[in-house]
Every structure is written in structure tokens, then in C-alpha cells.
Amino acid sequence: MPEKTKAIFNWSSGKDSAMALYKVLQQNEHEVSCLLTSINSAFNRVSMHGVHQDLVELQAKSIGIPLKKILLPEMPSMSVYEKIMTETMTELKEEGNETSIFGDIFLEDLRAYREVKLESNGFNAIFPLWNVPTNTLIQDFLTMGFKAIVVCVNEKYLDKSFAGRIIDESFIADLPDNVDPCGENGEFHTFVFDGPIFKTPIPFKKGEVVYKKYEQAKDKNDNCYQEAQDTKPFQYGFWFCDLLLNE
């Protein structure tokens, strides 16, 4: 039997990450050494998703894989982002990691960007969900017993009422025709709190729903900002459902 390659898994805390990790663990070809998550250091929350790092730490504990946090400023420039990422990847490479795994599904430009940057750091990239139809993925997600809640919606596509909803058949049915059922174009983001990769569910309760409008578009390191790479100000904002640890 071939020796497993040591890999890092890029963990967003959402459903696509959960599905991709499940697939990787089932295939048993890689030793996943850590879940790599970008944290907004100004608020101690997952970048764009807005989930507090305490909940992500509980996810990692329940999964049984160490969490490694990349601390980023709130709105990093591309140069700052790439500097921090290069330092992180160099450290991970020195620890014996060779592969970086992502939950991306069909964004070609984002995949190309990741592959080029990773190659320069001596990594190869793997995309377990690549080109799987998103309507199939979301049904598989539910069938496998995963559970997730919507933590962020882009008001360009969805209104406030979608923030804080559980991903289920009713949610899927209510999505407008122009919204991908997996939110792959950045229409919405989720937090997974139960499923076959977890030993125990993540205890949380819903907090308030808040609105935030960014003054300037981020660079292409976050797929929610792919269409705004010219760095012009957003003409729309985001609704976030805060999640609180239910102790």
C-alpha cells in the first residue's frame, strides 16, 4: 500500500470544506496534519464567514485534527496577504507537508491562482469536489447527515431572511434561480455543526443578525470577492448571523 502523503486541509468552517474533508478521509490517501483557517485578527473570526474562532476550535476538536490559524488584518492588501501566506506555507513545508486540499468546486481562476502560488512554495493542490454538480453536492450533504447554518449572505443575491437559516430542502427550494445551491459564487457562507466527520455536534445558539458593508473590495484571496478584483467599493453589503457558544 502506498505511503500516505502529508497534507494540510484549508478549512473554512462551512459545508464545502466538510464535504471535501469527508471525501479525503474516506479515500485514506493523505495524512491530514492540520485544518488551516484564516482568522480576521481584529475580531477573532473566520475571514468572511464571521464565525468566532472558539466555534472553529470546537469543530477541529470534534473532528480530531489540529487547527492552525492564519492571523490576517481585517482588509489585507494582496502583498500583505501573500507575505503571511508564504511564511505560513514555508513553515508547513518544513514540517513535511506536501499537499494542500481545498473545497472549491468550479471557480477556474481561483483554482489557477491557488495552484500557481502553492507550486512556488513546493506544494501540489487537490480539489476533491472539483466539477461535481452543485445540486448533487448539496443533496449528498443532506443525505450524509451533515447539518449547517447560514452565517453570511451577500445582499446582492439574498435578503436578510436567509441569514441564520438551516440548510435543508426548504432552504434549497427557496433559493432564487440565479443563486448556486452551494453558494459557490459567494452568495452565502455556512457553518457546519454536525455530520459524519464529527464525534459530537458543535454546541451553539443564534445571536443577532447584523449588516456590514465593506468600504473596499478584497483581493482574490477570498472567493466571495472574485467579481470585484478591480478593488472598486462594493455597491452592496452582507448580512451576518452571529453564532454564540452554547455552554
Secondary structure, 3 states (H helix, E strand, C coil): CCCCEEEEEECCCCHHHHHHHHHHHHHCCEEEEEEEEEEECCCCEECCCCCEHHHHHHHHHHHCCCEEEEEECCCCCHHHHHHHHHHHHHHHHHCCCCEEECCCCCCHHHHHHHHHHHHHCCCEEECCCCCCCHHHHHHHHHHCCCEEEEEEEECCCCCHHHCCCECCHHHHHHCCCCCCCCCCCCCEEEEEEECCCCCCCCCEEEEEEEEECCCCCCCCCCHHHHHHCCCCCCCCCEEEEEEEECC
